[in-house]
Amino acid sequence: MKTIDLVYPKNGQDYVVRITKKKMRRIVYHVRKGQILISAPYLASKKLIIDNLDAIFPRLEPMLKREMTIGTDFIYLLGEKRTLTQDGHFSVSDAGVTFKSPDDLDRKLRKFTLEFIAARVRYYEQAMNVPTAYKVRVRKMVTRYGSNSRSSHTLTFAFTLIHYSPAIIDSIVVHELGHYFYFDHSHKFYETVMKYYPNYRIEHAKLKKGTYQ
């Protein structure tokens, strides 16, 4: 087995790439902890590996960016990259975020996320004339960014949304509130969403690409 490490510059960002050559038939690409890991046959050339990486990178880029929301000394919060410092207590400012411990950071950041998103839900409930206030929850979600439960009248949002800009968060809030009127993804549903959030498609496209701003 042979391992090669290199830097892969793409779209203004340098990514760490680790190529492991071993006995296998095809090249496999995956992402882990913000790095691109490649397994390839011994005879596969570096040019072939990188050419293939160029071709599939648009699919890898959102995963890379999602895995880089928090580092050892930085965090993306509301679309902005801020410093992250362990300093005895939790606080959020324009300068950065401080935290007591990793568990404290997770707990306090979850509370911060819930309060921020709940405030946006209340704003758009009023704007969209939703008569009964929803219960609002935040939890880790893998396959989607929000859900609307008719039975419990509850909106649930992905914890990871706090890394994105307020505009992107608003697009998800309006989407989920739109299901109060149409519990499907019909043309009328999207007409309602676009009525209250005209930039919906622009902001939602950023979310799909893993762009925080």
N, C-alpha and C positions, 0 to 999 in steps of 0.2 A: 504494500500500500504506500502511495506517495502523496504528500500534501503540499499544496502551493497556496500561499497567501498573497493577495494583491489588493490594490485600491482601484475601485471602479467608479470613475467620475460620470455622473449622469444628472442632467437637469439642475446643474448648479450645486449638487450635493455629492460628497465622496462617500462611497459605501465600501465596507470591508467585505471582500469575497474570499472564501476558502474553498479551494478545489481539491477534492480527494479522489485520486485515481486508484481504481481497484478492478478486480475481475468482475465485469458486468457487461451488459449488452447495449445499454442506452444511457443517455445523460439525464440526470434528475436534478431539478432545481427546487429549493425550498428556502424559507425564511425562518430564522430563529434569533431572537434577541437583537433585532436590528441588523443582522448580518445575512448575507446571501451565502448559502451553503450549497455546493455543487458536487455531486458524485458523478464520475465519468469513467468510461473504459480507459485502459492504459493507452490505447492507440489514438484516442481522440485528441486532436490538436488544440492548442490554446485558442487559435483563431476560430475554430469551429465552435468551441465552448462559448466564447465571447459573442460571436455572431448570433448564436441561438439566444444568449442572454439578452442581447439588444432587442430581439424579436418579441420575447415574452415579458420584458421589463414592465410594460404598462400594467400587466396583471400582478406583478410583484410589488410595485411601488406603493399601492395603498396598504399592503400588509407591512411593509417596511416602516411606513410613516405611523401606522397605528401602534407598532411596537416601540416607537421612539417617543411616546408622549411624556414619559418620565425617565430621567437619567439620574446619575448619582448627584449631579449638581444643577439640574434644570428640570422644569416642568412646563408643559404647554397648558395654560389656563385661560379659558375664554379667548382662544385663538392667538394668545401672545406667549412668547417664550420668556419665562421668568426664572430668576435664580431660585434654587432650592437649598435651604440651609437648615441643618439640625441645630436647634437653638433653645431647647427647653420649653417652648410653648408654640401653639399654632397661631399663625397670623397670615393674612393675605393683604398685600399692598401692591402698588404699581412697581415697586422695586423688586419684589419677589415674595416667596412663600417660606415661612419658617415652620418647623415641626419639632415635636418632642421625641418621637420614635416612629418607626415605620407603621406600627399598628395605630398610633395616634393620628398619623397623617391620613391613613385610609379612612378612619372613623370620622375625623373632622372634615375631610374633603367630601365625604359622602353627605354629611349634614349641610355643608356649603352648597353642594350641587342641588340637593333637594330644595333648599330655600330659594336658590336662584331660579330653578325651573318652575317651582310652584308660583312664584311671583309673575313669571311670564304667562303661565296658564291663566291666572286670575285676570291679567290684562287682556288677553285675547278672548276669554270667556265673555267679558263685557263688550268688547268690540264686535264679537260675532253673535251677540244676543243668545248665548247659551244660558237657559234659565236656572239650571241647577248646577252648583259648583261641583266639580269632580274631586274625588280623592286623588292625591298625587303620590306616586311611589318612585323610588330610584333603586335600581338593582343592576347587577352585572348581566348583560344580555349579549349573546354571541352572534345571533343571526339577524337581529334587527335593532333599531334605535328607539322604537316606541311601540306601544300597544294600547288599545282602547277596549276595556271590558264593559259590555252592556249590562251584564248581570250584577256587577258590583259598582257600576258607575265610577270606575277607577282608570286613571291614565298611568301607565308605567313607562319610565324612560331609562335608557341605558346610562349607566354611571359614566361611561367614556365620553358622553356628550360634553361634559364640562371642559374638555380639552379644546373644543371648537368655539368659533366666534359666536357672539350673541345672535347674529343674523342667521347662522346655520341652525342654532338651537331653536330660534323662532320658527324656522321653516318646518321643523319636526313637530313643534307644539301645535301649529296651525293644521298640519296634516292630521294629527290625532284628534283634534277638536272637530275637524271636518267630518269625522265619522259619526258625530252626533247627528248630523243631517242625513248622511248616506253611508250605510255600513257596508261599503264595497269600494272598488276603485273605478267606478264608472266615469263617463264623461262629465256628468253633473257633479260628481264628487270633486273632480279636479277643477271644474269651473268655480265651485265654492272656495276651494283652497286658494286659487289664483285671485279671486275677488278680494280676499282678506290679506293675501301675501303675494303681490304681483311678481316678486323676485324668487318665488318658490323654486322654479326649475334651475335657476342659476345657483342658488345656495345648495340645493339638493345634489347638484352635479359635483360641487366642491366636496361634499361629504363622501360621495362615492369614490372620489379620487384620493381621499385621505388628506385633503388640504384643510388646514386649520382655520385659515382666514377667508 
